[in-house]
Amino acid sequence: MATTTTVIVDQDGGVDDALALVLLARAPGVEIVGVGSVHGNVSSAAAADNGLRALELAGDHSTPVAVGASDPLARPLHLAHPEDLLGRAAGSPKREPVREETAAEQLVRLARESPGRVDLLTLGPLTNVALALQAEPELPRLVRRMVSMAGAFEVTGNISECAESNVWHDPEAAAQVAAAGFDLTLVPLDVTRKATVTRLWLERLAADQDRLWGRMAAMLLALPGKLPAFPLHDPLAAAILLDPSIARFRHASVTVDVGERRGQTRAGEASPGVNTAVVVAADASALLAQLTRTLLPGRR
């Protein structure tokens, strides 16, 4: 009998967040039971609207989207892409976010309703998860597993020399989550930077101008000069949640710097207690194949 993967997604409204949501929403055997928004790429309110847009593009008009934390736990707010390219390209969503609960409250409620059966995928800063932990310390036992696009270990960061953006935006939240005892998998920049689009893949998408991603692919292809790098950070995390066999892992004790080297992630030797599965390699071609099947049904 086929099993259903039940997922809660926490995201910060970027283009790659949207691709990850579409990938999950169209994957067979997957049920997204809730989506939360958080500050990061854009404001949490804008990220909620972008979550709704992504679900609508995937044909999902019912999954609730809750607005989450608008600020980090302890640091000033910083938005990586306040211009909100996705929002400008996709138009207004047809639905509104839910008003009766925050993203952290939604996470706690869904985890309590289905203990040990819900997966959590985080694609932005971990503020909502830290707030949910404060409300429900048993959350790491209630969630079946957690996959996070977060961290940079052997490579330079993408927002500072030493830090990956999702962790840098709220290092205090990331430190709390890393120490909480989740069955946690980190998908860091070390592997997501290698999962990039190819010109051939963009040309296949651009052939279908009736879809938003076809038009966006055409825009990328029309840029002068060398094709810009477009790492598929969040879709890779979603693909690994769906199929861990496309990745290789090492187990480590992970800590987060909340001081001078804000957001730096360090991996120590695995030991009894809280350990994290850090992805060290992933099959980018498998990800592109998954996205092709998702974005262009009927093509391989």
C-alpha positions as CSV (number, residue, x, y, z in Angstrom):
1,M,0.0,0.0,0.0
2,A,1.4,3.4,-1.0
3,T,2.3,5.7,1.8
4,T,1.8,9.5,1.9
5,T,4.5,11.9,2.9
6,T,3.0,14.6,5.0
7,V,4.9,17.9,4.9
8,I,4.9,21.3,6.5
9,V,7.0,23.9,4.6
10,D,8.5,27.0,6.1
11,Q,9.7,29.4,3.4
12,D,10.8,33.0,2.9
13,G,9.3,33.8,-0.5
14,G,12.2,33.5,-3.0
15,V,12.0,32.2,-6.5
16,D,13.8,28.9,-5.5
17,D,11.3,28.6,-2.5
18,A,8.5,28.7,-5.1
19,L,10.2,26.0,-7.2
20,A,10.5,23.8,-4.2
21,L,6.9,24.3,-3.3
22,V,5.8,23.5,-6.8
23,L,8.0,20.4,-6.8
24,L,6.4,19.1,-3.6
25,A,2.9,20.1,-4.5
26,R,3.0,18.1,-7.7
27,A,5.0,15.1,-6.4
28,P,2.9,11.9,-6.2
29,G,2.3,10.7,-2.6
30,V,3.0,14.0,-1.0
31,E,0.5,16.1,1.0
32,I,1.5,19.6,2.1
33,V,-0.6,20.2,5.2
34,G,0.6,23.7,5.9
35,V,2.9,26.4,4.7
36,G,4.5,29.1,6.9
37,S,6.2,32.3,5.9
38,V,9.2,34.0,7.5
39,H,11.4,37.1,7.0
40,G,14.4,36.5,4.8
41,N,14.3,37.1,1.1
42,V,11.3,39.4,1.5
43,S,9.0,40.3,4.4
44,S,7.0,37.6,6.1
45,A,3.8,39.1,4.7
46,A,5.2,39.1,1.1
47,A,6.6,35.6,1.6
48,A,3.1,34.4,2.6
49,D,1.7,35.8,-0.7
50,N,4.5,34.2,-2.6
51,G,3.7,30.9,-1.0
52,L,0.1,31.3,-2.1
53,R,1.3,32.1,-5.6
54,A,3.5,29.1,-5.8
55,L,0.8,26.8,-4.6
56,E,-1.6,28.2,-7.2
57,L,0.9,27.7,-10.0
58,A,1.0,24.0,-8.9
59,G,-2.8,23.8,-8.9
60,D,-3.1,23.7,-5.1
61,H,-5.9,26.1,-4.0
62,S,-6.5,24.8,-0.5
63,T,-3.4,24.4,1.6
64,P,-3.3,27.0,4.3
65,V,-0.5,29.5,4.4
66,A,0.2,31.2,7.7
67,V,2.2,34.4,8.2
68,G,5.2,33.9,10.4
69,A,7.9,35.9,12.2
70,S,8.5,39.3,10.7
71,D,11.8,39.8,12.6
72,P,14.7,37.7,13.9
73,L,14.8,36.7,17.6
74,A,17.5,39.1,18.5
75,R,19.0,40.9,15.5
76,P,17.8,43.8,13.3
77,L,15.7,42.7,10.3
78,H,17.6,42.4,7.0
79,L,15.8,41.5,3.7
80,A,17.9,39.8,1.0
81,H,15.6,40.6,-1.9
82,P,13.2,43.3,-0.9
83,E,12.4,44.0,-4.6
84,D,10.4,40.8,-4.5
85,L,10.9,39.6,-8.1
86,L,8.5,36.7,-7.8
87,G,5.7,38.9,-6.5
88,R,6.2,41.4,-9.4
89,A,6.3,38.6,-12.0
90,A,3.4,36.5,-10.8
91,G,0.6,39.0,-10.0
92,S,-1.7,39.0,-7.0
93,P,-2.6,35.6,-5.4
94,K,-6.2,34.6,-5.5
95,R,-6.3,33.7,-1.8
96,E,-5.2,35.3,1.4
97,P,-3.1,33.8,4.2
98,V,-5.0,32.4,7.2
99,R,-5.5,34.9,10.0
100,E,-6.4,32.7,13.0
101,E,-2.9,31.5,13.7
102,T,0.8,32.3,13.1
103,A,3.2,30.0,11.2
104,A,4.7,28.9,14.5
105,E,1.3,28.1,16.0
106,Q,0.3,26.3,12.8
107,L,3.5,24.2,13.0
108,V,2.8,23.3,16.7
109,R,-0.9,22.4,16.0
110,L,-0.1,20.2,13.0
111,A,2.7,18.4,14.8
112,R,0.5,17.7,17.8
113,E,-2.4,16.5,15.6
114,S,-0.1,13.9,13.8
115,P,2.7,13.1,16.2
116,G,5.6,11.3,14.5
117,R,4.0,11.5,11.0
118,V,4.8,15.0,9.8
119,D,8.0,16.1,8.0
120,L,9.2,19.7,8.3
121,L,11.0,21.4,5.4
122,T,12.6,24.8,6.1
123,L,13.8,27.0,3.3
124,G,14.4,30.3,5.2
125,P,15.6,31.6,8.5
126,L,14.6,29.3,11.4
127,T,12.8,31.9,13.5
128,N,9.4,30.2,13.2
129,V,10.8,26.9,14.3
130,A,12.5,28.5,17.3
131,L,9.3,30.2,18.3
132,A,7.4,26.9,17.9
133,L,10.0,25.2,20.2
134,Q,9.4,27.8,22.9
135,A,5.7,27.0,22.8
136,E,6.2,23.2,22.5
137,P,9.5,21.8,23.8
138,E,8.5,18.3,22.6
139,L,8.4,19.5,18.9
140,P,11.6,17.5,18.0
141,R,9.8,14.3,19.1
142,L,6.5,15.3,17.4
143,V,8.0,16.0,14.0
144,R,9.1,12.8,12.2
145,R,12.1,14.5,10.5
146,M,13.3,18.0,9.6
147,V,15.2,18.9,6.4
148,S,16.7,22.4,6.2
149,M,18.4,24.3,3.5
150,A,20.9,25.9,5.8
151,G,24.6,26.2,6.5
152,A,28.0,26.5,4.9
153,F,30.9,24.3,6.1
154,E,33.7,24.0,3.7
155,V,32.8,26.9,1.4
156,T,32.4,30.7,1.8
157,G,29.0,32.0,2.6
158,N,26.5,33.8,0.3
159,I,25.8,36.7,2.6
160,S,29.1,37.0,4.5
161,E,32.5,35.3,4.1
162,C,31.5,32.7,6.7
163,A,27.7,32.4,6.7
164,E,24.9,31.1,4.6
165,S,22.0,33.5,4.3
166,N,19.2,31.5,6.1
167,V,21.4,31.0,9.2
168,W,22.9,34.5,9.1
169,H,19.5,36.1,9.2
170,D,18.7,34.6,12.6
171,P,21.7,32.8,14.1
172,E,20.1,32.6,17.5
173,A,17.1,30.7,16.1
174,A,19.4,28.4,14.1
175,A,21.5,27.7,17.2
176,Q,18.4,26.7,19.2
177,V,17.1,24.5,16.5
178,A,20.5,22.7,15.9
179,A,20.7,21.9,19.6
180,A,17.0,20.8,20.0
181,G,17.2,17.2,19.1
182,F,15.3,17.1,15.8
183,D,16.0,14.2,13.3
184,L,17.7,17.0,11.3
185,T,19.2,17.0,7.8
186,L,21.1,20.1,6.7
187,V,21.4,20.8,3.0
188,P,24.2,23.4,2.9
189,L,25.7,25.7,0.3
190,D,28.5,23.1,-0.1
191,V,26.1,21.0,-2.2
192,T,23.4,23.5,-3.3
193,R,25.9,25.7,-5.2
194,K,26.6,22.7,-7.4
195,A,23.0,22.2,-8.3
196,T,22.7,24.8,-11.0
197,V,20.4,25.2,-14.0
198,T,21.9,24.5,-17.4
199,R,21.3,26.4,-20.7
200,L,19.7,23.2,-22.2
201,W,17.3,22.9,-19.2
202,L,16.3,26.6,-19.5
203,E,15.7,26.2,-23.2
204,R,13.3,23.3,-22.5
205,L,11.4,25.5,-20.0
206,A,11.4,28.5,-22.3
207,A,9.8,26.5,-25.1
208,D,6.5,26.7,-23.0
209,Q,5.7,30.5,-22.8
210,D,2.2,29.8,-21.5
211,R,3.7,29.0,-18.0
212,L,5.4,31.6,-15.7
213,W,8.6,29.5,-15.4
214,G,8.8,29.4,-19.2
215,R,8.7,33.2,-19.4
216,M,11.2,33.5,-16.6
217,A,13.6,31.0,-18.3
218,A,13.4,33.0,-21.5
219,M,14.3,36.2,-19.5
220,L,17.4,34.5,-18.1
221,L,18.4,33.2,-21.6
222,A,18.0,36.7,-23.0
223,L,20.5,38.3,-20.6
224,P,23.7,39.3,-22.4
225,G,26.9,37.5,-21.9
226,K,27.5,34.3,-20.0
227,L,24.5,32.5,-18.4
228,P,24.2,33.7,-14.8
229,A,24.6,31.1,-12.1
230,F,21.2,30.1,-10.7
231,P,21.7,27.6,-7.9
232,L,18.7,25.5,-7.0
233,H,19.2,25.8,-3.2
234,D,15.7,25.1,-2.0
235,P,14.5,22.7,-4.7
236,L,17.5,20.5,-3.8
237,A,16.4,20.4,-0.2
238,A,12.9,19.5,-1.3
239,A,14.2,16.8,-3.6
240,I,16.3,15.3,-0.9
241,L,13.3,15.2,1.4
242,L,11.4,13.3,-1.3
243,D,14.3,11.0,-2.1
244,P,17.3,10.8,0.3
245,S,19.0,8.3,-2.0
246,I,20.1,11.2,-4.3
247,A,22.4,12.4,-1.6
248,R,25.3,11.3,0.6
249,F,25.6,12.4,4.2
250,R,27.9,12.6,7.2
251,H,26.8,12.8,10.8
252,A,28.2,15.6,12.9
253,S,27.5,17.7,15.9
254,V,26.6,21.2,14.4
255,T,26.9,24.5,16.2
256,V,26.1,28.0,15.1
257,D,28.1,31.1,15.9
258,V,26.0,33.9,17.3
259,G,28.9,36.3,18.0
260,E,31.6,37.9,15.8
261,R,31.3,35.3,13.0
262,R,27.6,35.6,12.9
263,G,25.8,32.6,11.4
264,Q,28.9,30.5,10.8
265,T,28.1,26.8,11.0
266,R,30.7,24.3,12.3
267,A,30.5,20.5,12.2
268,G,32.3,18.6,14.9
269,E,32.7,14.9,15.4
270,A,29.5,12.9,15.8
271,S,29.0,11.8,19.4
272,P,26.2,10.3,21.5
273,G,23.3,12.8,21.7
274,V,22.3,15.5,19.3
275,N,23.7,14.9,15.8
276,T,22.8,16.2,12.4
277,A,23.0,14.5,9.0
278,V,24.9,17.0,6.8
279,V,24.6,16.5,3.0
280,V,28.0,16.3,1.5
281,A,27.1,15.4,-2.1
282,A,23.9,15.3,-4.2
283,D,22.9,14.3,-7.7
284,A,22.0,17.5,-9.4
285,S,21.0,15.7,-12.6
286,A,18.3,13.9,-10.6
287,L,17.0,17.2,-9.3
288,L,16.8,18.7,-12.8
289,A,15.0,15.6,-14.0
290,Q,12.5,15.9,-11.1
291,L,11.9,19.5,-11.9
292,T,11.4,18.8,-15.6
293,R,8.7,16.2,-14.8
294,T,7.1,18.7,-12.4
295,L,7.2,21.9,-14.5
296,L,6.6,20.2,-17.9
297,P,4.3,17.3,-17.3
298,G,4.7,14.6,-19.9
299,R,8.3,15.5,-20.7
300,R,11.5,13.8,-19.5
